[in-house]
Amino acid sequence: MTPEIARQVRRWRVEEECSWRVIAALADQTWATDTRGNQLFGEDLCRESALVLGEDPNDDAWN
């Protein structure tokens, strides 16, 4: 997880208010992951992104 990826995930989740499933699908398209939009992957991606950015993954913005 790079800060650049974390910032992109934050944009999707916090600014665009995408669901975890949509974030997983966007990650699949953007970084050639193969999760088929798996919601749990999207949730994990958000949690790790928040931590990389020094934010609380349980904050309302991330949930």
PQR file with spaces between the fields and no chain letter, atoms N, CA, C, O and H, PARSE charges and radii, in Angstrom:
ATOM       1  N    MET     1       0.843   -1.178    0.000 -0.4000 1.5000
ATOM       2  CA   MET     1       0.000    0.000    0.000 -0.0000 2.0000
ATOM       3  C    MET     1       0.886    1.238    0.000  0.5500 1.7000
ATOM       4  O    MET     1       1.674    1.458    0.920 -0.5500 1.4000
ATOM       5  N    THR     2       0.744    2.025   -1.029 -0.4000 1.5000
ATOM       6  CA   THR     2       1.506    3.265   -1.116 -0.0000 2.0000
ATOM       7  C    THR     2       0.616    4.437   -0.697  0.5500 1.7000
ATOM       8  O    THR     2      -0.610    4.326   -0.723 -0.5500 1.4000
ATOM       9  H    THR     2       0.104    1.846   -1.777  0.4000 1.0000
ATOM      10  N    PRO     3       1.223    5.549   -0.313 -0.5600 1.5000
ATOM      11  CA   PRO     3       0.413    6.725    0.009  0.2800 2.0000
ATOM      12  C    PRO     3      -0.451    7.174   -1.179  0.5500 1.7000
ATOM      13  O    PRO     3      -1.567    7.656   -0.986 -0.5500 1.4000
ATOM      14  N    GLU     4       0.057    7.019   -2.387 -0.4000 1.5000
ATOM      15  CA   GLU     4      -0.714    7.399   -3.569 -0.0000 2.0000
ATOM      16  C    GLU     4      -1.984    6.549   -3.702  0.5500 1.7000
ATOM      17  O    GLU     4      -3.063    7.077   -3.972 -0.5500 1.4000
ATOM      18  H    GLU     4       0.963    6.627   -2.543  0.4000 1.0000
ATOM      19  N    ILE     5      -1.852    5.249   -3.514 -0.4000 1.5000
ATOM      20  CA   ILE     5      -3.023    4.368   -3.562 -0.0000 2.0000
ATOM      21  C    ILE     5      -3.984    4.719   -2.435  0.5500 1.7000
ATOM      22  O    ILE     5      -5.195    4.784   -2.646 -0.5500 1.4000
ATOM      23  H    ILE     5      -0.975    4.820   -3.295  0.4000 1.0000
ATOM      24  N    ALA     6      -3.456    4.944   -1.253 -0.4000 1.5000
ATOM      25  CA   ALA     6      -4.298    5.292   -0.103 -0.0000 2.0000
ATOM      26  C    ALA     6      -5.080    6.574   -0.370  0.5500 1.7000
ATOM      27  O    ALA     6      -6.256    6.663   -0.018 -0.5500 1.4000
ATOM      28  H    ALA     6      -2.472    4.892   -1.081  0.4000 1.0000
ATOM      29  N    ARG     7      -4.449    7.554   -0.979 -0.4000 1.5000
ATOM      30  CA   ARG     7      -5.143    8.806   -1.296 -0.0000 2.0000
ATOM      31  C    ARG     7      -6.266    8.576   -2.316  0.5500 1.7000
ATOM      32  O    ARG     7      -7.337    9.172   -2.206 -0.5500 1.4000
ATOM      33  H    ARG     7      -3.494    7.481   -1.265  0.4000 1.0000
ATOM      34  N    GLN     8      -6.019    7.711   -3.309 -0.4000 1.5000
ATOM      35  CA   GLN     8      -7.056    7.402   -4.293 -0.0000 2.0000
ATOM      36  C    GLN     8      -8.238    6.709   -3.625  0.5500 1.7000
ATOM      37  O    GLN     8      -9.392    7.052   -3.883 -0.5500 1.4000
ATOM      38  H    GLN     8      -5.149    7.226   -3.399  0.4000 1.0000
ATOM      39  N    VAL     9      -7.951    5.746   -2.774 -0.4000 1.5000
ATOM      40  CA   VAL     9      -9.029    5.039   -2.070 -0.0000 2.0000
ATOM      41  C    VAL     9      -9.809    6.023   -1.199  0.5500 1.7000
ATOM      42  O    VAL     9     -11.033    5.935   -1.110 -0.5500 1.4000
ATOM      43  H    VAL     9      -7.014    5.468   -2.564  0.4000 1.0000
ATOM      44  N    ARG    10      -9.108    6.959   -0.558 -0.4000 1.5000
ATOM      45  CA   ARG    10      -9.783    7.965    0.269 -0.0000 2.0000
ATOM      46  C    ARG    10     -10.714    8.820   -0.592  0.5500 1.7000
ATOM      47  O    ARG    10     -11.833    9.122   -0.177 -0.5500 1.4000
ATOM      48  H    ARG    10      -8.113    7.030   -0.630  0.4000 1.0000
ATOM      49  N    ARG    11     -10.269    9.207   -1.772 -0.4000 1.5000
ATOM      50  CA   ARG    11     -11.131    9.984   -2.670 -0.0000 2.0000
ATOM      51  C    ARG    11     -12.419    9.222   -2.981  0.5500 1.7000
ATOM      52  O    ARG    11     -13.519    9.770   -2.910 -0.5500 1.4000
ATOM      53  H    ARG    11      -9.361    8.962   -2.109  0.4000 1.0000
ATOM      54  N    TRP    12     -12.251    7.936   -3.329 -0.4000 1.5000
ATOM      55  CA   TRP    12     -13.427    7.130   -3.642 -0.0000 2.0000
ATOM      56  C    TRP    12     -14.369    7.011   -2.449  0.5500 1.7000
ATOM      57  O    TRP    12     -15.579    7.184   -2.592 -0.5500 1.4000
ATOM      58  H    TRP    12     -11.357    7.491   -3.387  0.4000 1.0000
ATOM      59  N    ARG    13     -13.825    6.720   -1.289 -0.4000 1.5000
ATOM      60  CA   ARG    13     -14.661    6.441   -0.118 -0.0000 2.0000
ATOM      61  C    ARG    13     -15.210    7.705    0.527  0.5500 1.7000
ATOM      62  O    ARG    13     -16.408    7.800    0.793 -0.5500 1.4000
ATOM      63  H    ARG    13     -12.841    6.579   -1.173  0.4000 1.0000
ATOM      64  N    VAL    14     -14.338    8.672    0.779 -0.4000 1.5000
ATOM      65  CA   VAL    14     -14.729    9.844    1.555 -0.0000 2.0000
ATOM      66  C    VAL    14     -15.347   10.931    0.681  0.5500 1.7000
ATOM      67  O    VAL    14     -16.394   11.486    1.017 -0.5500 1.4000
ATOM      68  H    VAL    14     -13.365    8.594    0.562  0.4000 1.0000
ATOM      69  N    GLU    15     -14.706   11.228   -0.425 -0.4000 1.5000
ATOM      70  CA   GLU    15     -15.197   12.323   -1.258 -0.0000 2.0000
ATOM      71  C    GLU    15     -16.342   11.897   -2.188  0.5500 1.7000
ATOM      72  O    GLU    15     -17.321   12.628   -2.346 -0.5500 1.4000
ATOM      73  H    GLU    15     -13.856   10.778   -0.698  0.4000 1.0000
ATOM      74  N    GLU    16     -16.217   10.721   -2.799 -0.4000 1.5000
ATOM      75  CA   GLU    16     -17.244   10.254   -3.728 -0.0000 2.0000
ATOM      76  C    GLU    16     -18.266    9.347   -3.061  0.5500 1.7000
ATOM      77  O    GLU    16     -19.268    8.985   -3.676 -0.5500 1.4000
ATOM      78  H    GLU    16     -15.422   10.127   -2.671  0.4000 1.0000
ATOM      79  N    GLU    17     -18.020    8.974   -1.795 -0.4000 1.5000
ATOM      80  CA   GLU    17     -18.931    8.152   -0.988 -0.0000 2.0000
ATOM      81  C    GLU    17     -19.260    6.808   -1.636  0.5500 1.7000
ATOM      82  O    GLU    17     -20.406    6.358   -1.602 -0.5500 1.4000
ATOM      83  H    GLU    17     -17.206    9.268   -1.295  0.4000 1.0000
ATOM      84  N    CYS    18     -18.255    6.179   -2.221 -0.4000 1.5000
ATOM      85  CA   CYS    18     -18.440    4.864   -2.839 -0.0000 2.0000
ATOM      86  C    CYS    18     -18.546    3.784   -1.760  0.5500 1.7000
ATOM      87  O    CYS    18     -17.935    3.886   -0.696 -0.5500 1.4000
ATOM      88  H    CYS    18     -17.325    6.545   -2.249  0.4000 1.0000
ATOM      89  N    SER    19     -19.321    2.766   -2.053 -0.4000 1.5000
ATOM      90  CA   SER    19     -19.437    1.623   -1.145 -0.0000 2.0000
ATOM      91  C    SER    19     -18.166    0.779   -1.214  0.5500 1.7000
ATOM      92  O    SER    19     -17.352    0.942   -2.123 -0.5500 1.4000
ATOM      93  H    SER    19     -19.818    2.684   -2.917  0.4000 1.0000
ATOM      94  N    TRP    20     -18.007   -0.112   -0.258 -0.4000 1.5000
ATOM      95  CA   TRP    20     -16.839   -1.002   -0.257 -0.0000 2.0000
ATOM      96  C    TRP    20     -16.823   -1.855   -1.524  0.5500 1.7000
ATOM      97  O    TRP    20     -15.763   -2.099   -2.101 -0.5500 1.4000
ATOM      98  H    TRP    20     -18.669   -0.244    0.480  0.4000 1.0000
ATOM      99  N    ARG    21     -17.988   -2.302   -1.947 -0.4000 1.5000
ATOM     100  CA   ARG    21     -18.077   -3.133   -3.161 -0.0000 2.0000
ATOM     101  C    ARG    21     -17.634   -2.342   -4.396  0.5500 1.7000
ATOM     102  O    ARG    21     -16.905   -2.861   -5.241 -0.5500 1.4000
ATOM     103  H    ARG    21     -18.849   -2.104   -1.478  0.4000 1.0000
ATOM     104  N    VAL    22     -18.073   -1.093   -4.495 -0.4000 1.5000
ATOM     105  CA   VAL    22     -17.689   -0.249   -5.628 -0.0000 2.0000
ATOM     106  C    VAL    22     -16.192    0.038   -5.586  0.5500 1.7000
ATOM     107  O    VAL    22     -15.533    0.048   -6.625 -0.5500 1.4000
ATOM     108  H    VAL    22     -18.666   -0.671   -3.809  0.4000 1.0000
ATOM     109  N    ILE    23     -15.653    0.272   -4.391 -0.4000 1.5000
ATOM     110  CA   ILE    23     -14.210    0.514   -4.265 -0.0000 2.0000
ATOM     111  C    ILE    23     -13.430   -0.705   -4.739  0.5500 1.7000
ATOM     112  O    ILE    23     -12.419   -0.563   -5.427 -0.5500 1.4000
ATOM     113  H    ILE    23     -16.189    0.264   -3.547  0.4000 1.0000
ATOM     114  N    ALA    24     -13.882   -1.884   -4.384 -0.4000 1.5000
ATOM     115  CA   ALA    24     -13.207   -3.096   -4.853 -0.0000 2.0000
ATOM     116  C    ALA    24     -13.262   -3.185   -6.377  0.5500 1.7000
ATOM     117  O    ALA    24     -12.269   -3.535   -7.016 -0.5500 1.4000
ATOM     118  H    ALA    24     -14.703   -1.999   -3.825  0.4000 1.0000
ATOM     119  N    ALA    25     -14.411   -2.869   -6.956 -0.4000 1.5000
ATOM     120  CA   ALA    25     -14.545   -2.911   -8.419 -0.0000 2.0000
ATOM     121  C    ALA    25     -13.650   -1.861   -9.074  0.5500 1.7000
ATOM     122  O    ALA    25     -13.026   -2.132  -10.099 -0.5500 1.4000
ATOM     123  H    ALA    25     -15.217   -2.584   -6.438  0.4000 1.0000
ATOM     124  N    LEU    26     -13.585   -0.673   -8.492 -0.4000 1.5000
ATOM     125  CA   LEU    26     -12.706    0.372   -9.026 -0.0000 2.0000
ATOM     126  C    LEU    26     -11.236   -0.037   -8.916  0.5500 1.7000
ATOM     127  O    LEU    26     -10.445    0.219   -9.824 -0.5500 1.4000
ATOM     128  H    LEU    26     -14.092   -0.452   -7.659  0.4000 1.0000
ATOM     129  N    ALA    27     -10.881   -0.669   -7.811 -0.4000 1.5000
ATOM     130  CA   ALA    27      -9.509   -1.160   -7.651 -0.0000 2.0000
ATOM     131  C    ALA    27      -9.197   -2.204   -8.723  0.5500 1.7000
ATOM     132  O    ALA    27      -8.108   -2.205   -9.297 -0.5500 1.4000
ATOM     133  H    ALA    27     -11.524   -0.877   -7.074  0.4000 1.0000
ATOM     134  N    ASP    28     -10.148   -3.085   -8.986 -0.4000 1.5000
ATOM     135  CA   ASP    28      -9.959   -4.093  -10.041 -0.0000 2.0000
ATOM     136  C    ASP    28      -9.665   -3.423  -11.381  0.5500 1.7000
ATOM     137  O    ASP    28      -8.772   -3.847  -12.114 -0.5500 1.4000
ATOM     138  H    ASP    28     -11.032   -3.084   -8.520  0.4000 1.0000
ATOM     139  N    GLN    29     -10.421   -2.375  -11.692 -0.4000 1.5000
ATOM     140  CA   GLN    29     -10.239   -1.667  -12.963 -0.0000 2.0000
ATOM     141  C    GLN    29      -8.940   -0.875  -13.000  0.5500 1.7000
ATOM     142  O    GLN    29      -8.255   -0.832  -14.022 -0.5500 1.4000
ATOM     143  H    GLN    29     -11.147   -2.030  -11.096  0.4000 1.0000
ATOM     144  N    THR    30      -8.608   -0.246  -11.873 -0.4000 1.5000
ATOM     145  CA   THR    30      -7.468    0.673  -11.832 -0.0000 2.0000
ATOM     146  C    THR    30      -6.136   -0.039  -11.690  0.5500 1.7000
ATOM     147  O    THR    30      -5.164    0.324  -12.351 -0.5500 1.4000
ATOM     148  H    THR    30      -9.165   -0.281  -11.043  0.4000 1.0000
ATOM     149  N    TRP    31      -6.083   -1.052  -10.830 -0.4000 1.5000
ATOM     150  CA   TRP    31      -4.805   -1.700  -10.519 -0.0000 2.0000
ATOM     151  C    TRP    31      -4.756   -3.164  -10.935  0.5500 1.7000
ATOM     152  O    TRP    31      -3.857   -3.893  -10.516 -0.5500 1.4000
ATOM     153  H    TRP    31      -6.873   -1.347  -10.292  0.4000 1.0000
ATOM     154  N    ALA    32      -5.700   -3.601  -11.747 -0.4000 1.5000
ATOM     155  CA   ALA    32      -5.737   -4.969  -12.276 -0.0000 2.0000
ATOM     156  C    ALA    32      -5.765   -6.032  -11.188  0.5500 1.7000
ATOM     157  O    ALA    32      -5.214   -7.120  -11.356 -0.5500 1.4000
ATOM     158  H    ALA    32      -6.430   -3.008  -12.088  0.4000 1.0000
ATOM     159  N    THR    33      -6.419   -5.705  -10.056 -0.4000 1.5000
ATOM     160  CA   THR    33      -6.671   -6.745   -9.058 -0.0000 2.0000
ATOM     161  C    THR    33      -7.815   -7.592   -9.601  0.5500 1.7000
ATOM     162  O    THR    33      -8.466   -7.206  -10.572 -0.5500 1.4000
ATOM     163  H    THR    33      -6.867   -4.821   -9.920  0.4000 1.0000
ATOM     164  N    ASP    34      -8.059   -8.723   -8.991 -0.4000 1.5000
ATOM     165  CA   ASP    34      -9.094   -9.620   -9.489 -0.0000 2.0000
ATOM     166  C    ASP    34      -9.984  -10.067   -8.333  0.5500 1.7000
ATOM     167  O    ASP    34      -9.995  -11.241   -7.963 -0.5500 1.4000
ATOM     168  H    ASP    34      -7.530   -9.036   -8.202  0.4000 1.0000
ATOM     169  N    THR    35     -10.732   -9.114   -7.767 -0.4000 1.5000
ATOM     170  CA   THR    35     -11.586   -9.444   -6.623 -0.0000 2.0000
ATOM     171  C    THR    35     -13.048   -9.585   -7.015  0.5500 1.7000
ATOM     172  O    THR    35     -13.885  -10.007   -6.217 -0.5500 1.4000
ATOM     173  H    THR    35     -10.723   -8.161   -8.068  0.4000 1.0000
ATOM     174  N    ARG    36     -13.340   -9.224   -8.265 -0.4000 1.5000
ATOM     175  CA   ARG    36     -14.735   -9.245   -8.757 -0.0000 2.0000
ATOM     176  C    ARG    36     -15.646   -8.401   -7.866  0.5500 1.7000
ATOM     177  O    ARG    36     -16.802   -8.749   -7.624 -0.5500 1.4000
ATOM     178  H    ARG    36     -12.660   -8.882   -8.913  0.4000 1.0000
ATOM     179  N    GLY    37     -15.093   -7.277   -7.381 -0.4000 1.5000
ATOM     180  CA   GLY    37     -15.871   -6.363   -6.559 -0.0000 2.0000
ATOM     181  C    GLY    37     -16.182   -6.891   -5.174  0.5500 1.7000
ATOM     182  O    GLY    37     -17.216   -6.558   -4.596 -0.5500 1.4000
ATOM     183  H    GLY    37     -14.154   -6.995   -7.578  0.4000 1.0000
ATOM     184  N    ASN    38     -15.292   -7.713   -4.640 -0.4000 1.5000
ATOM     185  CA   ASN    38     -15.509   -8.304   -3.320 -0.0000 2.0000
ATOM     186  C    ASN    38     -15.570   -7.221   -2.243  0.5500 1.7000
ATOM     187  O    ASN    38     -14.613   -6.474   -2.040 -0.5500 1.4000
ATOM     188  H    ASN    38     -14.452   -7.983   -5.109  0.4000 1.0000
ATOM     189  N    GLN    39     -16.709   -7.152   -1.562 -0.4000 1.5000
ATOM     190  CA   GLN    39     -16.947   -6.139   -0.547 -0.0000 2.0000
ATOM     191  C    GLN    39     -15.916   -6.188    0.575  0.5500 1.7000
ATOM     192  O    GLN    39     -15.490   -5.138    1.057 -0.5500 1.4000
ATOM     193  H    GLN    39     -17.486   -7.759   -1.728  0.4000 1.0000
ATOM     194  N    LEU    40     -15.511   -7.364    0.995 -0.4000 1.5000
ATOM     195  CA   LEU    40     -14.531   -7.484    2.075 -0.0000 2.0000
ATOM     196  C    LEU    40     -13.171   -6.932    1.660  0.5500 1.7000
ATOM     197  O    LEU    40     -12.453   -6.359    2.479 -0.5500 1.4000
ATOM     198  H    LEU    40     -15.858   -8.216    0.603  0.4000 1.0000
ATOM     199  N    PHE    41     -12.822   -7.105    0.395 -0.4000 1.5000
ATOM     200  CA   PHE    41     -11.582   -6.507   -0.112 -0.0000 2.0000
ATOM     201  C    PHE    41     -11.673   -4.991   -0.055  0.5500 1.7000
ATOM     202  O    PHE    41     -10.724   -4.324    0.358 -0.5500 1.4000
ATOM     203  H    PHE    41     -13.406   -7.570   -0.271  0.4000 1.0000
ATOM     204  N    GLY    42     -12.807   -4.448   -0.467 -0.4000 1.5000
ATOM     205  CA   GLY    42     -13.004   -3.004   -0.407 -0.0000 2.0000
ATOM     206  C    GLY    42     -12.910   -2.472    1.013  0.5500 1.7000
ATOM     207  O    GLY    42     -12.320   -1.418    1.248 -0.5500 1.4000
ATOM     208  H    GLY    42     -13.577   -4.990   -0.803  0.4000 1.0000
ATOM     209  N    GLU    43     -13.487   -3.194    1.951 -0.4000 1.5000
ATOM     210  CA   GLU    43     -13.418   -2.793    3.355 -0.0000 2.0000
ATOM     211  C    GLU    43     -11.969   -2.809    3.850  0.5500 1.7000
ATOM     212  O    GLU    43     -11.521   -1.868    4.503 -0.5500 1.4000
ATOM     213  H    GLU    43     -13.967   -4.051    1.759  0.4000 1.0000
ATOM     214  N    ASP    44     -11.247   -3.878    3.536 -0.4000 1.5000
ATOM     215  CA   ASP    44      -9.835   -3.972    3.942 -0.0000 2.0000
ATOM     216  C    ASP    44      -9.001   -2.870    3.300  0.5500 1.7000
ATOM     217  O    ASP    44      -8.123   -2.294    3.943 -0.5500 1.4000
ATOM     218  H    ASP    44     -11.612   -4.643    3.005  0.4000 1.0000
ATOM     219  N    LEU    45      -9.273   -2.585    2.050 -0.4000 1.5000
ATOM     220  CA   LEU    45      -8.550   -1.537    1.345 -0.0000 2.0000
ATOM     221  C    LEU    45      -8.779   -0.174    2.013  0.5500 1.7000
ATOM     222  O    LEU    45      -7.850    0.622    2.146 -0.5500 1.4000
ATOM     223  H    LEU    45      -9.985   -3.053    1.528  0.4000 1.0000
ATOM     224  N    CYS    46     -10.002    0.081    2.425 -0.4000 1.5000
ATOM     225  CA   CYS    46     -10.309    1.336    3.125 -0.0000 2.0000
ATOM     226  C    CYS    46      -9.606    1.398    4.473  0.5500 1.7000
ATOM     227  O    CYS    46      -9.029    2.425    4.831 -0.5500 1.4000
ATOM     228  H    CYS    46     -10.757   -0.566    2.318  0.4000 1.0000
ATOM     229  N    ARG    47      -9.652    0.317    5.207 -0.4000 1.5000
ATOM     230  CA   ARG    47      -9.021    0.290    6.533 -0.0000 2.0000
ATOM     231  C    ARG    47      -7.515    0.548    6.414  0.5500 1.7000
ATOM     232  O    ARG    47      -6.966    1.375    7.142 -0.5500 1.4000
ATOM     233  H    ARG    47     -10.121   -0.517    4.916  0.4000 1.0000
ATOM     234  N    GLU    48      -6.864   -0.147    5.516 -0.4000 1.5000
ATOM     235  CA   GLU    48      -5.418    0.025    5.353 -0.0000 2.0000
ATOM     236  C    GLU    48      -5.074    1.420    4.821  0.5500 1.7000
ATOM     237  O    GLU    48      -4.069    2.008    5.220 -0.5500 1.4000
ATOM     238  H    GLU    48      -7.309   -0.819    4.925  0.4000 1.0000
ATOM     239  N    SER    49      -5.899    1.940    3.933 -0.4000 1.5000
ATOM     240  CA   SER    49      -5.663    3.278    3.402 -0.0000 2.0000
ATOM     241  C    SER    49      -5.745    4.321    4.509  0.5500 1.7000
ATOM     242  O    SER    49      -4.908    5.220    4.585 -0.5500 1.4000
ATOM     243  H    SER    49      -6.715    1.462    3.609  0.4000 1.0000
ATOM     244  N    ALA    50      -6.739    4.202    5.354 -0.4000 1.5000
ATOM     245  CA   ALA    50      -6.882    5.140    6.470 -0.0000 2.0000
ATOM     246  C    ALA    50      -5.641    5.096    7.353  0.5500 1.7000
ATOM     247  O    ALA    50      -5.118    6.138    7.747 -0.5500 1.4000
ATOM     248  H    ALA    50      -7.419    3.472    5.292  0.4000 1.0000
ATOM     249  N    LEU    51      -5.178    3.907    7.659 -0.4000 1.5000
ATOM     250  CA   LEU    51      -4.002    3.773    8.525 -0.0000 2.0000
ATOM     251  C    LEU    51      -2.757    4.375    7.877  0.5500 1.7000
ATOM     252  O    LEU    51      -1.979    5.056    8.545 -0.5500 1.4000
ATOM     253  H    LEU    51      -5.603    3.060    7.339  0.4000 1.0000
ATOM     254  N    VAL    52      -2.566    4.129    6.584 -0.4000 1.5000
ATOM     255  CA   VAL    52      -1.416    4.690    5.871 -0.0000 2.0000
ATOM     256  C    VAL    52      -1.449    6.210    5.921  0.5500 1.7000
ATOM     257  O    VAL    52      -0.405    6.856    6.011 -0.5500 1.4000
ATOM     258  H    VAL    52      -3.198    3.576    6.042  0.4000 1.0000
ATOM     259  N    LEU    53      -2.643    6.777    5.864 -0.4000 1.5000
ATOM     260  CA   LEU    53      -2.792    8.230    5.868 -0.0000 2.0000
ATOM     261  C    LEU    53      -2.840    8.816    7.278  0.5500 1.7000
ATOM     262  O    LEU    53      -3.004   10.025    7.448 -0.5500 1.4000
ATOM     263  H    LEU    53      -3.491    6.252    5.791  0.4000 1.0000
ATOM     264  N    GLY    54      -2.697    7.958    8.283 -0.4000 1.5000
ATOM     265  CA   GLY    54      -2.699    8.429    9.667 -0.0000 2.0000
ATOM     266  C    GLY    54      -4.086    8.806   10.166  0.5500 1.7000
ATOM     267  O    GLY    54      -4.224    9.613   11.085 -0.5500 1.4000
ATOM     268  H    GLY    54      -2.564    6.977    8.145  0.4000 1.0000
ATOM     269  N    GLU    55      -5.110    8.223    9.559 -0.4000 1.5000
ATOM     270  CA   GLU    55      -6.486    8.510    9.940 -0.0000 2.0000
ATOM     271  C    GLU    55      -7.084    7.313   10.675  0.5500 1.7000
ATOM     272  O    GLU    55      -6.561    6.201   10.609 -0.5500 1.4000
ATOM     273  H    GLU    55      -4.999    7.568    8.812  0.4000 1.0000
ATOM     274  N    ASP    56      -8.179    7.560   11.369 -0.4000 1.5000
ATOM     275  CA   ASP    56      -8.881    6.514   12.104 -0.0000 2.0000
ATOM     276  C    ASP    56      -9.830    5.792   11.149  0.5500 1.7000
ATOM     277  O    ASP    56     -10.767    6.407   10.641 -0.5500 1.4000
ATOM     278  H    ASP    56      -8.604    8.464   11.422  0.4000 1.0000
ATOM     279  N    PRO    57      -9.606    4.499   10.894 -0.5600 1.5000
ATOM     280  CA   PRO    57     -10.476    3.781    9.951  0.2800 2.0000
ATOM     281  C    PRO    57     -11.898    3.628   10.468  0.5500 1.7000
ATOM     282  O    PRO    57     -12.798    3.284    9.701 -0.5500 1.4000
ATOM     283  N    ASN    58     -12.118    3.879   11.764 -0.4000 1.5000
ATOM     284  CA   ASN    58     -13.458    3.787   12.328 -0.0000 2.0000
ATOM     285  C    ASN    58     -14.182    5.134   12.309  0.5500 1.7000
ATOM     286  O    ASN    58     -15.328    5.225   12.748 -0.5500 1.4000
ATOM     287  H    ASN    58     -11.388    4.158   12.387  0.4000 1.0000
ATOM     288  N    ASP    59     -13.531    6.163   11.813 -0.4000 1.5000
ATOM     289  CA   ASP    59     -14.133    7.489   11.721 -0.0000 2.0000
ATOM     290  C    ASP    59     -15.318    7.438   10.761  0.5500 1.7000
ATOM     291  O    ASP    59     -15.321    6.664    9.803 -0.5500 1.4000
ATOM     292  H    ASP    59     -12.599    6.089   11.457  0.4000 1.0000
ATOM     293  N    ASP    60     -16.318    8.265   11.027 -0.4000 1.5000
ATOM     294  CA   ASP    60     -17.524    8.278   10.187 -0.0000 2.0000
ATOM     295  C    ASP    60     -17.213    8.474    8.703  0.5500 1.7000
ATOM     296  O    ASP    60     -17.906    7.923    7.848 -0.5500 1.4000
ATOM     297  H    ASP    60     -16.315    8.893   11.805  0.4000 1.0000
ATOM     298  N    ALA    61     -16.190    9.245    8.395 -0.4000 1.5000
ATOM     299  CA   ALA    61     -15.852    9.491    6.987 -0.0000 2.0000
ATOM     300  C    ALA    61     -15.522    8.192    6.247  0.5500 1.7000
ATOM     301  O    ALA    61     -15.811    8.068    5.057 -0.5500 1.4000
ATOM     302  H    ALA    61     -15.627    9.693    9.090  0.4000 1.0000
ATOM     303  N    TRP    62     -14.930    7.240    6.933 -0.4000 1.5000
ATOM     304  CA   TRP    62     -14.521    5.984    6.312 -0.0000 2.0000
ATOM     305  C    TRP    62     -15.634    4.927    6.377  0.5500 1.7000
ATOM     306  O    TRP    62     -15.555    3.908    5.691 -0.5500 1.4000
ATOM     307  H    TRP    62     -14.695    7.340    7.900  0.4000 1.0000
ATOM     308  N    ASN    63     -16.641    5.155    7.174 -0.4000 1.5000
ATOM     309  CA   ASN    63     -17.709    4.144    7.347 -0.0000 2.0000
ATOM     310  C    ASN    63     -18.998    4.615    6.856  0.5500 1.7000
ATOM     311  O    ASN    63     -19.989    3.888    6.929 -0.5500 1.4000
ATOM     312  H    ASN    63     -16.706    5.982    7.731  0.4000 1.0000
